[in-house]
Amino acid sequence: MFAAQTLAGAKPDQYAQLIDQARALVAGERDRVANAANLSALVYSALPDLNWAGFYFFDGTELVVGPFQGLPACVRIPLDKGVCGAAARTRQTQRIADVHAFPGHIACDSASNSELVVPLVGADGSLVGVFDLDSPKHDRFDADDQAGLEAVARVFVESLA
Ligand code: SME
């Protein structure tokens, strides 16, 4: 059984522990739904001040919601819409301090005020989807959060290989 350990120390150290936990969670498993479900649960329970953590998968046309923790969310997001669409389209992490100032932001949960979306790109360069974190706090995600959550996203993508 998985025993979550409380993250301790400075933020980069906490992310190092979270990444170790993420690696342990997906070890030996390649199923994308299973790994996305467990990584969503891990991140949502380990990090403070999140109201949504989860995955959207690219179906060849648009993003379709996958495993997540939080309130029910928008099912499909075109690549030209929202923070998720911007991350998928540009393949650049979107770290948004105030989602209300982001043109085209899709408000799935009105409690969300800041957001971090990491694109998921496979080893062959294909778009897998995005890993999306929402917070009720303004400016919740700093550069350490971005680096740590990009590393969690890499653990996910590598688990599929
Ligand atoms: N806010 C996102 C939509 C997804 S939800 O936050 C879960 C966006 O603008 O793309």
Backbone and ligand atoms as CSV (ligand in chain L), in Angstrom:
chain,resi,resn,atom,element,x,y,z
A,1,MET,N,N,0.844,-1.200,0.000
A,1,MET,CA,C,0.000,0.000,0.000
A,1,MET,C,C,0.880,1.251,0.000
A,2,PHE,N,N,0.407,2.288,-0.660
A,2,PHE,CA,C,1.187,3.523,-0.740
A,2,PHE,C,C,1.026,4.324,0.543
A,3,ALA,N,N,2.154,4.712,1.150
A,3,ALA,CA,C,2.099,5.541,2.348
A,3,ALA,C,C,2.668,6.910,2.003
A,4,ALA,N,N,1.811,7.902,1.919
A,4,ALA,CA,C,2.275,9.253,1.601
A,4,ALA,C,C,3.081,9.795,2.767
A,5,GLN,N,N,4.240,10.357,2.427
A,5,GLN,CA,C,5.044,10.973,3.470
A,5,GLN,C,C,4.895,12.483,3.379
A,6,THR,N,N,4.837,13.100,4.543
A,6,THR,CA,C,4.717,14.555,4.559
A,6,THR,C,C,5.979,15.167,3.971
A,7,LEU,N,N,5.791,16.149,3.101
A,7,LEU,CA,C,6.939,16.798,2.490
A,7,LEU,C,C,7.571,17.735,3.506
A,8,ALA,N,N,8.913,17.741,3.551
A,8,ALA,CA,C,9.600,18.561,4.548
A,8,ALA,C,C,10.772,19.301,3.925
A,9,GLY,N,N,11.155,20.403,4.581
A,9,GLY,CA,C,12.320,21.160,4.146
A,9,GLY,C,C,11.959,22.286,3.205
A,10,ALA,N,N,12.989,22.813,2.556
A,10,ALA,CA,C,12.793,23.910,1.593
A,10,ALA,C,C,12.028,23.386,0.376
A,11,LYS,N,N,11.431,24.299,-0.357
A,11,LYS,CA,C,10.543,23.887,-1.455
A,11,LYS,C,C,11.204,22.942,-2.475
A,12,PRO,N,N,12.435,23.238,-2.933
A,12,PRO,CA,C,13.053,22.293,-3.878
A,12,PRO,C,C,13.235,20.900,-3.271
A,13,ASP,N,N,13.536,20.845,-1.961
A,13,ASP,CA,C,13.670,19.542,-1.290
A,13,ASP,C,C,12.321,18.835,-1.246
A,14,GLN,N,N,11.263,19.608,-0.978
A,14,GLN,CA,C,9.926,19.013,-0.945
A,14,GLN,C,C,9.577,18.424,-2.303
A,15,TYR,N,N,9.925,19.148,-3.362
A,15,TYR,CA,C,9.620,18.614,-4.700
A,15,TYR,C,C,10.468,17.377,-4.994
A,16,ALA,N,N,11.719,17.346,-4.512
A,16,ALA,CA,C,12.547,16.151,-4.725
A,16,ALA,C,C,11.862,14.937,-4.084
A,17,GLN,N,N,11.273,15.148,-2.885
A,17,GLN,CA,C,10.566,14.048,-2.217
A,17,GLN,C,C,9.310,13.662,-2.992
A,18,LEU,N,N,8.594,14.683,-3.487
A,18,LEU,CA,C,7.361,14.411,-4.238
A,18,LEU,C,C,7.675,13.624,-5.515
A,19,ILE,N,N,8.783,13.986,-6.165
A,19,ILE,CA,C,9.158,13.304,-7.416
A,19,ILE,C,C,9.544,11.851,-7.124
A,20,ASP,N,N,10.240,11.628,-6.009
A,20,ASP,CA,C,10.545,10.241,-5.615
A,20,ASP,C,C,9.260,9.454,-5.401
A,21,GLN,N,N,8.284,10.079,-4.730
A,21,GLN,CA,C,7.003,9.403,-4.485
A,21,GLN,C,C,6.300,9.124,-5.816
A,22,ALA,N,N,6.371,10.099,-6.734
A,22,ALA,CA,C,5.722,9.922,-8.044
A,22,ALA,C,C,6.359,8.755,-8.791
A,23,ARG,N,N,7.678,8.685,-8.776
A,23,ARG,CA,C,8.385,7.585,-9.468
A,23,ARG,C,C,7.978,6.243,-8.877
A,24,ALA,N,N,7.909,6.188,-7.533
A,24,ALA,CA,C,7.550,4.929,-6.874
A,24,ALA,C,C,6.134,4.508,-7.262
A,25,LEU,N,N,5.273,5.504,-7.408
A,25,LEU,CA,C,3.852,5.231,-7.685
A,25,LEU,C,C,3.634,4.639,-9.069
A,26,VAL,N,N,4.435,5.046,-10.038
A,26,VAL,CA,C,4.209,4.571,-11.417
A,26,VAL,C,C,5.172,3.446,-11.799
A,27,ALA,N,N,6.067,3.080,-10.885
A,27,ALA,CA,C,7.089,2.075,-11.218
A,27,ALA,C,C,6.432,0.799,-11.739
A,28,GLY,N,N,6.866,0.346,-12.906
A,28,GLY,CA,C,6.384,-0.925,-13.451
A,28,GLY,C,C,4.999,-0.861,-14.072
A,29,GLU,N,N,4.421,0.333,-14.182
A,29,GLU,CA,C,3.067,0.463,-14.740
A,29,GLU,C,C,3.085,1.436,-15.912
A,30,ARG,N,N,2.486,1.028,-17.043
A,30,ARG,CA,C,2.489,1.886,-18.234
A,30,ARG,C,C,1.109,2.417,-18.572
A,31,ASP,N,N,0.081,1.977,-17.865
A,31,ASP,CA,C,-1.282,2.397,-18.213
A,31,ASP,C,C,-1.479,3.888,-17.915
A,32,ARG,N,N,-1.899,4.633,-18.933
A,32,ARG,CA,C,-1.918,6.089,-18.770
A,32,ARG,C,C,-3.024,6.549,-17.828
A,33,VAL,N,N,-4.156,5.865,-17.834
A,33,VAL,CA,C,-5.231,6.263,-16.920
A,33,VAL,C,C,-4.828,5.960,-15.477
A,34,ALA,N,N,-4.260,4.782,-15.257
A,34,ALA,CA,C,-3.839,4.406,-13.905
A,34,ALA,C,C,-2.808,5.395,-13.364
A,35,ASN,N,N,-1.803,5.705,-14.178
A,35,ASN,CA,C,-0.733,6.582,-13.700
A,35,ASN,C,C,-1.211,8.026,-13.541
A,36,ALA,N,N,-2.063,8.485,-14.447
A,36,ALA,CA,C,-2.596,9.849,-14.313
A,36,ALA,C,C,-3.483,9.949,-13.066
A,37,ALA,N,N,-4.267,8.912,-12.801
A,37,ALA,CA,C,-5.145,8.921,-11.626
A,37,ALA,C,C,-4.318,8.987,-10.343
A,38,ASN,N,N,-3.310,8.127,-10.253
A,38,ASN,CA,C,-2.515,8.106,-9.027
A,38,ASN,C,C,-1.673,9.371,-8.867
A,39,LEU,N,N,-1.137,9.901,-9.957
A,39,LEU,CA,C,-0.335,11.132,-9.832
A,39,LEU,C,C,-1.220,12.329,-9.479
A,40,SER,N,N,-2.434,12.370,-9.996
A,40,SER,CA,C,-3.363,13.440,-9.597
A,40,SER,C,C,-3.640,13.376,-8.102
A,41,ALA,N,N,-3.904,12.179,-7.619
A,41,ALA,CA,C,-4.208,12.008,-6.186
A,41,ALA,C,C,-3.001,12.371,-5.334
A,42,LEU,N,N,-1.809,11.953,-5.783
A,42,LEU,CA,C,-0.590,12.261,-5.031
A,42,LEU,C,C,-0.385,13.768,-4.922
A,43,VAL,N,N,-0.436,14.448,-6.060
A,43,VAL,CA,C,-0.147,15.888,-6.074
A,43,VAL,C,C,-1.219,16.660,-5.309
A,44,TYR,N,N,-2.464,16.300,-5.530
A,44,TYR,CA,C,-3.565,17.027,-4.884
A,44,TYR,C,C,-3.509,16.880,-3.354
A,45,SER,N,N,-3.106,15.706,-2.890
A,45,SER,CA,C,-3.068,15.507,-1.437
A,45,SER,C,C,-1.774,16.042,-0.825
A,46,ALA,N,N,-0.699,16.136,-1.620
A,46,ALA,CA,C,0.594,16.548,-1.047
A,46,ALA,C,C,0.784,18.054,-1.009
A,47,LEU,N,N,0.199,18.771,-1.984
A,47,LEU,CA,C,0.469,20.209,-2.086
A,47,LEU,C,C,-0.677,21.032,-1.500
A,48,PRO,N,N,-0.343,22.104,-0.791
A,48,PRO,CA,C,-1.391,22.955,-0.212
A,48,PRO,C,C,-2.015,23.880,-1.261
A,49,ASP,N,N,-3.191,24.333,-0.973
A,49,ASP,CA,C,-3.859,25.394,-1.750
A,49,ASP,C,C,-4.092,25.024,-3.218
A,50,LEU,N,N,-4.563,23.811,-3.452
A,50,LEU,CA,C,-5.000,23.430,-4.799
A,50,LEU,C,C,-6.502,23.152,-4.750
A,51,ASN,N,N,-7.222,23.530,-5.792
A,51,ASN,CA,C,-8.623,23.105,-5.877
A,51,ASN,C,C,-8.872,22.192,-7.075
A,52,TRP,N,N,-7.829,21.949,-7.869
A,52,TRP,CA,C,-7.951,21.018,-9.003
A,52,TRP,C,C,-6.552,20.581,-9.398
A,53,ALA,N,N,-6.391,19.300,-9.643
A,53,ALA,CA,C,-5.119,18.771,-10.146
A,53,ALA,C,C,-5.450,17.591,-11.048
A,54,GLY,N,N,-5.038,17.660,-12.302
A,54,GLY,CA,C,-5.357,16.526,-13.153
A,54,GLY,C,C,-4.879,16.677,-14.577
A,55,PHE,N,N,-5.395,15.787,-15.403
A,55,PHE,CA,C,-4.882,15.603,-16.757
A,55,PHE,C,C,-5.960,15.842,-17.800
A,56,TYR,N,N,-5.556,16.433,-18.898
A,56,TYR,CA,C,-6.344,16.424,-20.133
A,56,TYR,C,C,-5.513,15.690,-21.171
A,57,PHE,N,N,-6.169,14.831,-21.953
A,57,PHE,CA,C,-5.459,14.098,-23.002
A,57,PHE,C,C,-5.867,14.620,-24.374
A,58,PHE,N,N,-4.893,14.694,-25.283
A,58,PHE,CA,C,-5.135,15.158,-26.648
A,58,PHE,C,C,-5.676,13.992,-27.467
A,59,ASP,N,N,-6.834,14.202,-28.091
A,59,ASP,CA,C,-7.436,13.098,-28.864
A,59,ASP,C,C,-7.155,13.231,-30.362
A,60,GLY,N,N,-6.231,14.121,-30.720
A,60,GLY,CA,C,-5.920,14.338,-32.132
A,60,GLY,C,C,-6.561,15.612,-32.645
A,61,THR,N,N,-7.577,16.103,-31.896
A,61,THR,CA,C,-8.274,17.324,-32.290
A,61,THR,C,C,-8.292,18.337,-31.152
A,62,GLU,N,N,-8.698,17.861,-29.970
A,62,GLU,CA,C,-8.803,18.753,-28.815
A,62,GLU,C,C,-8.400,18.014,-27.541
A,63,LEU,N,N,-8.450,18.740,-26.418
A,63,LEU,CA,C,-8.113,18.132,-25.129
A,63,LEU,C,C,-9.381,17.569,-24.501
A,64,VAL,N,N,-9.279,16.369,-23.943
A,64,VAL,CA,C,-10.418,15.708,-23.310
A,64,VAL,C,C,-10.025,15.402,-21.862
A,65,VAL,N,N,-10.913,15.707,-20.945
A,65,VAL,CA,C,-10.550,15.548,-19.530
A,65,VAL,C,C,-10.220,14.088,-19.213
A,66,GLY,N,N,-9.181,13.928,-18.392
A,66,GLY,CA,C,-8.757,12.605,-17.931
A,66,GLY,C,C,-8.872,12.542,-16.423
A,67,PRO,N,N,-8.104,11.682,-15.799
A,67,PRO,CA,C,-8.170,11.552,-14.344
A,67,PRO,C,C,-7.793,12.858,-13.637
A,68,PHE,N,N,-8.511,13.170,-12.573
A,68,PHE,CA,C,-8.225,14.407,-11.832
A,68,PHE,C,C,-8.777,14.301,-10.419
A,69,GLN,N,N,-8.400,15.292,-9.599
A,69,GLN,CA,C,-8.976,15.506,-8.272
A,69,GLN,C,C,-9.528,16.924,-8.252
A,70,GLY,N,N,-10.696,17.091,-7.666
A,70,GLY,CA,C,-11.322,18.416,-7.624
A,70,GLY,C,C,-12.743,18.316,-8.129
A,71,LEU,N,N,-13.341,19.472,-8.387
A,71,LEU,CA,C,-14.723,19.489,-8.853
A,71,LEU,C,C,-14.798,19.027,-10.306
A,72,PRO,N,N,-15.968,18.512,-10.734
A,72,PRO,CA,C,-16.138,18.154,-12.136
A,72,PRO,C,C,-15.732,19.318,-13.037
A,73,ALA,N,N,-15.118,18.970,-14.182
A,73,ALA,CA,C,-14.493,19.999,-15.029
A,73,ALA,C,C,-15.024,19.949,-16.454
A,74,CYS,N,N,-14.690,20.977,-17.224
A,74,CYS,CA,C,-15.028,21.035,-18.656
A,74,CYS,C,C,-14.483,19.771,-19.310
A,75,VAL,N,N,-15.287,19.152,-20.169
A,75,VAL,CA,C,-14.875,17.873,-20.755
A,75,VAL,C,C,-13.890,18.074,-21.898
A,76,ARG,N,N,-14.214,18.993,-22.821
A,76,ARG,CA,C,-13.366,19.178,-24.007
A,76,ARG,C,C,-12.877,20.625,-24.101
A,77,ILE,N,N,-11.601,20.786,-24.411
A,77,ILE,CA,C,-11.012,22.120,-24.564
A,77,ILE,C,C,-10.297,22.185,-25.917
A,78,PRO,N,N,-10.782,23.041,-26.835
A,78,PRO,CA,C,-10.062,23.214,-28.102
A,78,PRO,C,C,-8.687,23.842,-27.855
A,79,LEU,N,N,-7.742,23.590,-28.747
A,79,LEU,CA,C,-6.375,24.082,-28.522
A,79,LEU,C,C,-6.275,25.601,-28.577
A,80,ASP,N,N,-7.296,26.257,-29.145
A,80,ASP,CA,C,-7.250,27.727,-29.185
A,80,ASP,C,C,-8.014,28.354,-28.024
A,81,LYS,N,N,-8.321,27.543,-26.998
A,81,LYS,CA,C,-9.082,28.078,-25.854
A,81,LYS,C,C,-8.367,27.805,-24.535
A,82,GLY,N,N,-8.446,28.802,-23.658
A,82,GLY,CA,C,-8.046,28.580,-22.276
A,82,GLY,C,C,-6.551,28.458,-22.055
A,83,VAL,N,N,-6.210,28.330,-20.782
A,83,VAL,CA,C,-4.815,28.176,-20.391
A,83,VAL,C,C,-4.314,26.797,-20.847
A,84,CYS,N,N,-5.190,25.803,-20.736
A,84,CYS,CA,C,-4.809,24.442,-21.157
A,84,CYS,C,C,-4.529,24.407,-22.655
A,85,GLY,N,N,-5.405,25.031,-23.436
A,85,GLY,CA,C,-5.204,25.057,-24.884
A,85,GLY,C,C,-3.901,25.759,-25.232
A,86,ALA,N,N,-3.587,26.851,-24.523
A,86,ALA,CA,C,-2.343,27.594,-24.792
A,86,ALA,C,C,-1.120,26.724,-24.492
A,87,ALA,N,N,-1.162,25.965,-23.392
A,87,ALA,CA,C,-0.029,25.089,-23.058
A,87,ALA,C,C,0.144,24.013,-24.123
A,88,ALA,N,N,-0.978,23.441,-24.571
A,88,ALA,CA,C,-0.911,22.375,-25.574
A,88,ALA,C,C,-0.423,22.923,-26.913
A,89,ARG,N,N,-0.926,24.079,-27.302
A,89,ARG,CA,C,-0.617,24.674,-28.610
A,89,ARG,C,C,0.845,25.123,-28.694
A,90,THR,N,N,1.301,25.790,-27.614
A,90,THR,CA,C,2.664,26.351,-27.636
A,90,THR,C,C,3.705,25.367,-27.116
A,91,ARG,N,N,3.208,24.319,-26.439
A,91,ARG,CA,C,4.099,23.349,-25.783
A,91,ARG,C,C,5.019,24.027,-24.772
A,92,GLN,N,N,4.517,25.101,-24.191
A,92,GLN,CA,C,5.236,25.814,-23.132
A,92,GLN,C,C,4.361,25.801,-21.887
A,93,THR,N,N,5.000,25.606,-20.732
A,93,THR,CA,C,4.257,25.690,-19.483
A,93,THR,C,C,3.636,27.076,-19.346
A,94,GLN,N,N,2.381,27.096,-18.917
A,94,GLN,CA,C,1.690,28.361,-18.671
A,94,GLN,C,C,1.568,28.532,-17.154
A,95,ARG,N,N,2.235,29.550,-16.616
A,95,ARG,CA,C,2.160,29.843,-15.173
A,95,ARG,C,C,1.456,31.180,-15.047
A,96,ILE,N,N,0.194,31.116,-14.610
A,96,ILE,CA,C,-0.686,32.277,-14.661
A,96,ILE,C,C,-1.029,32.724,-13.237
A,97,ALA,N,N,-0.541,33.895,-12.869
A,97,ALA,CA,C,-0.734,34.401,-11.510
A,97,ALA,C,C,-2.190,34.767,-11.248
A,98,ASP,N,N,-2.871,35.285,-12.294
A,98,ASP,CA,C,-4.273,35.698,-12.151
A,98,ASP,C,C,-5.028,35.251,-13.401
A,99,VAL,N,N,-5.778,34.167,-13.247
A,99,VAL,CA,C,-6.455,33.608,-14.430
A,99,VAL,C,C,-7.485,34.571,-15.007
A,100,HIS,N,N,-7.989,35.481,-14.178
A,100,HIS,CA,C,-9.024,36.406,-14.658
A,100,HIS,C,C,-8.439,37.422,-15.646
A,101,ALA,N,N,-7.105,37.562,-15.623
A,101,ALA,CA,C,-6.437,38.474,-16.553
A,101,ALA,C,C,-5.966,37.742,-17.814
A,102,PHE,N,N,-6.217,36.423,-17.890
A,102,PHE,CA,C,-5.762,35.635,-19.050
A,102,PHE,C,C,-6.878,35.598,-20.088
A,103,PRO,N,N,-6.634,36.149,-21.290
A,103,PRO,CA,C,-7.698,36.158,-22.302
A,103,PRO,C,C,-8.104,34.728,-22.659
A,104,GLY,N,N,-9.399,34.443,-22.556
A,104,GLY,CA,C,-9.892,33.120,-22.948
A,104,GLY,C,C,-9.836,32.074,-21.862
A,105,HIS,N,N,-9.425,32.483,-20.659
A,105,HIS,CA,C,-9.413,31.512,-19.556
A,105,HIS,C,C,-10.783,30.856,-19.425
A,106,ILE,N,N,-10.782,29.529,-19.220
A,106,ILE,CA,C,-12.039,28.797,-19.056
A,106,ILE,C,C,-12.240,28.548,-17.566
A,107,ALA,N,N,-13.286,29.137,-17.019
A,107,ALA,CA,C,-13.536,29.019,-15.575
A,107,ALA,C,C,-14.362,27.768,-15.296
A,108,CYS,N,N,-13.673,26.650,-15.086
A,108,CYS,CA,C,-14.389,25.404,-14.748
A,108,CYS,C,C,-14.885,25.490,-13.308
A,109,ASP,N,N,-14.043,26.032,-12.447
A,109,ASP,CA,C,-14.380,26.172,-11.026
A,109,ASP,C,C,-14.163,27.650,-10.698
A,110,SER,N,N,-15.217,28.324,-10.279
A,110,SER,CA,C,-15.108,29.763,-10.046
A,110,SER,C,C,-14.161,30.087,-8.894
A,111,ALA,N,N,-13.777,29.071,-8.115
A,111,ALA,CA,C,-12.837,29.303,-7.011
A,111,ALA,C,C,-11.409,29.500,-7.511
A,112,SER,N,N,-11.120,29.123,-8.752
A,112,SER,CA,C,-9.737,29.186,-9.251
A,112,SER,C,C,-9.296,30.625,-9.483
A,113,ASN,N,N,-8.095,30.952,-8.990
A,113,ASN,CA,C,-7.530,32.285,-9.223
A,113,ASN,C,C,-6.170,32.249,-9.899
A,114,SER,N,N,-5.407,31.157,-9.683
A,114,SER,CA,C,-4.146,31.026,-10.415
A,114,SER,C,C,-4.045,29.597,-10.937
A,115,GLU,N,N,-3.156,29.424,-11.910
A,115,GLU,CA,C,-3.138,28.143,-12.615
A,115,GLU,C,C,-1.748,27.864,-13.175
A,116,LEU,N,N,-1.381,26.581,-13.181
A,116,LEU,CA,C,-0.137,26.141,-13.816
A,116,LEU,C,C,-0.495,24.979,-14.736
A,117,VAL,N,N,-0.154,25.087,-16.012
A,117,VAL,CA,C,-0.451,24.004,-16.949
A,117,VAL,C,C,0.834,23.602,-17.662
A,118,VAL,N,N,1.186,22.315,-17.530
A,118,VAL,CA,C,2.409,21.776,-18.132
A,118,VAL,C,C,2.023,20.922,-19.340
A,119,PRO,N,N,2.596,21.205,-20.521
A,119,PRO,CA,C,2.311,20.342,-21.674
A,119,PRO,C,C,2.976,18.982,-21.503
A,120,LEU,N,N,2.319,17.953,-22.010
A,120,LEU,CA,C,2.864,16.594,-21.957
A,120,LEU,C,C,3.204,16.180,-23.382
A,121,VAL,N,N,4.499,16.041,-23.645
A,121,VAL,CA,C,4.952,15.706,-24.993
A,121,VAL,C,C,5.727,14.399,-24.928
A,122,GLY,N,N,5.333,13.447,-25.777
A,122,GLY,CA,C,5.955,12.126,-25.762
A,122,GLY,C,C,7.368,12.150,-26.317
A,123,ALA,N,N,8.074,11.027,-26.135
A,123,ALA,CA,C,9.457,10.910,-26.605
A,123,ALA,C,C,9.538,11.110,-28.111
A,124,ASP,N,N,8.462,10.781,-28.836
A,124,ASP,CA,C,8.453,10.938,-30.297
A,124,ASP,C,C,8.004,12.332,-30.735
A,125,GLY,N,N,7.813,13.231,-29.748
A,125,GLY,CA,C,7.433,14.601,-30.077
A,125,GLY,C,C,5.937,14.812,-30.198
A,126,SER,N,N,5.149,13.769,-30.006
A,126,SER,CA,C,3.692,13.920,-30.144
A,126,SER,C,C,3.087,14.503,-28.864
A,127,LEU,N,N,1.996,15.251,-29.053
A,127,LEU,CA,C,1.311,15.856,-27.909
A,127,LEU,C,C,0.448,14.799,-27.214
A,128,VAL,N,N,0.743,14.560,-25.936
A,128,VAL,CA,C,-0.037,13.594,-25.146
A,128,VAL,C,C,-1.215,14.301,-24.483
A,129,GLY,N,N,-0.978,15.510,-23.994
A,129,GLY,CA,C,-2.025,16.262,-23.304
A,129,GLY,C,C,-1.406,17.327,-22.431
A,130,VAL,N,N,-2.074,17.641,-21.327
A,130,VAL,CA,C,-1.533,18.624,-20.381
A,130,VAL,C,C,-1.813,18.155,-18.957
A,131,PHE,N,N,-0.981,18.646,-18.047
A,131,PHE,CA,C,-1.141,18.419,-16.607
A,131,PHE,C,C,-1.513,19.785,-16.037
A,132,ASP,N,N,-2.678,19.873,-15.395
A,132,ASP,CA,C,-3.263,21.168,-15.014
A,132,ASP,C,C,-3.448,21.251,-13.501
A,133,LEU,N,N,-2.957,22.334,-12.911
A,133,LEU,CA,C,-3.119,22.591,-11.477
A,133,LEU,C,C,-3.804,23.932,-11.302
A,134,ASP,N,N,-4.835,23.969,-10.487
A,134,ASP,CA,C,-5.548,25.212,-10.211
A,134,ASP,C,C,-5.481,25.518,-8.721
A,135,SER,N,N,-5.483,26.810,-8.400
A,135,SER,CA,C,-5.456,27.215,-6.997
A,135,SER,C,C,-6.453,28.339,-6.731
A,136,PRO,N,N,-7.063,28.325,-5.560
A,136,PRO,CA,C,-7.905,29.452,-5.170
A,136,PRO,C,C,-7.082,30.674,-4.779
A,137,LYS,N,N,-5.767,30.499,-4.567
A,137,LYS,CA,C,-4.901,31.632,-4.192
A,137,LYS,C,C,-4.393,32.332,-5.442
A,138,HIS,N,N,-4.305,33.640,-5.374
A,138,HIS,CA,C,-3.644,34.384,-6.437
A,138,HIS,C,C,-2.144,34.086,-6.395
A,139,ASP,N,N,-1.528,33.946,-7.560
A,139,ASP,CA,C,-0.078,33.799,-7.653
A,139,ASP,C,C,0.429,32.640,-6.789
A,140,ARG,N,N,-0.273,31.517,-6.830
A,140,ARG,CA,C,0.064,30.353,-5.996
A,140,ARG,C,C,1.365,29.669,-6.425
A,141,PHE,N,N,1.682,29.736,-7.738
A,141,PHE,CA,C,2.775,28.920,-8.279
A,141,PHE,C,C,3.996,29.793,-8.592
A,142,ASP,N,N,5.146,29.431,-7.974
A,142,ASP,CA,C,6.373,30.164,-8.288
A,142,ASP,C,C,7.272,29.280,-9.156
A,143,ALA,N,N,8.494,29.747,-9.395
A,143,ALA,CA,C,9.396,29.007,-10.290
A,143,ALA,C,C,9.734,27.624,-9.730
A,144,ASP,N,N,9.816,27.490,-8.404
A,144,ASP,CA,C,10.073,26.169,-7.812
A,144,ASP,C,C,8.905,25.222,-8.077
A,145,ASP,N,N,7.679,25.747,-7.944
A,145,ASP,CA,C,6.510,24.914,-8.240
A,145,ASP,C,C,6.536,24.480,-9.709
A,146,GLN,N,N,6.859,25.430,-10.575
A,146,GLN,CA,C,6.880,25.106,-12.005
A,146,GLN,C,C,7.902,24.000,-12.285
A,147,ALA,N,N,9.120,24.158,-11.754
A,147,ALA,CA,C,10.158,23.149,-12.002
A,147,ALA,C,C,9.744,21.795,-11.425
A,148,GLY,N,N,9.181,21.807,-10.216
A,148,GLY,CA,C,8.784,20.554,-9.560
A,148,GLY,C,C,7.650,19.861,-10.285
A,149,LEU,N,N,6.674,20.638,-10.728
A,149,LEU,CA,C,5.519,20.020,-11.388
A,149,LEU,C,C,5.854,19.621,-12.823
A,150,GLU,N,N,6.792,20.327,-13.443
A,150,GLU,CA,C,7.279,19.858,-14.757
A,150,GLU,C,C,7.995,18.514,-14.587
A,151,ALA,N,N,8.702,18.349,-13.477
A,151,ALA,CA,C,9.380,17.069,-13.233
A,151,ALA,C,C,8.366,15.946,-12.993
A,152,VAL,N,N,7.280,16.256,-12.276
A,152,VAL,CA,C,6.220,15.248,-12.083
A,152,VAL,C,C,5.618,14.882,-13.442
A,153,ALA,N,N,5.413,15.882,-14.295
A,153,ALA,CA,C,4.865,15.626,-15.632
A,153,ALA,C,C,5.815,14.729,-16.435
A,154,ARG,N,N,7.121,14.953,-16.275
A,154,ARG,CA,C,8.094,14.092,-16.987
A,154,ARG,C,C,8.011,12.654,-16.488
A,155,VAL,N,N,7.838,12.488,-15.169
A,155,VAL,CA,C,7.683,11.133,-14.614
A,155,VAL,C,C,6.496,10.444,-15.294
A,156,PHE,N,N,5.400,11.207,-15.480
A,156,PHE,CA,C,4.209,10.626,-16.119
A,156,PHE,C,C,4.519,10.221,-17.558
A,157,VAL,N,N,5.084,11.162,-18.336
A,157,VAL,CA,C,5.338,10.871,-19.759
A,157,VAL,C,C,6.309,9.681,-19.884
A,158,GLU,N,N,7.328,9.670,-19.034
A,158,GLU,CA,C,8.312,8.573,-19.123
A,158,GLU,C,C,7.682,7.237,-18.743
A,159,SER,N,N,6.665,7.279,-17.894
A,159,SER,CA,C,6.027,6.015,-17.474
A,159,SER,C,C,5.280,5.349,-18.629
A,160,LEU,N,N,4.945,6.126,-19.664
A,160,LEU,CA,C,4.174,5.586,-20.780
A,160,LEU,C,C,5.055,4.852,-21.796
A,161,ALA,N,N,6.360,5.081,-21.696
A,161,ALA,CA,C,7.267,4.558,-22.748
A,161,ALA,C,C,7.410,3.036,-22.666
L,1,SME,N1,N,-8.974,26.770,-16.513
L,1,SME,C1,C,-8.599,25.870,-17.575
L,1,SME,C2,C,-9.679,24.873,-17.868
L,1,SME,C3,C,-9.523,23.594,-17.142
L,1,SME,S1,S,-9.977,23.679,-15.525
L,1,SME,O1,O,-9.203,24.674,-14.834
L,1,SME,C4,C,-9.899,22.222,-14.783
L,1,SME,C5,C,-8.262,26.638,-18.838
L,1,SME,O2,O,-8.478,27.849,-18.909
L,1,SME,O3,O,-7.782,26.009,-19.768
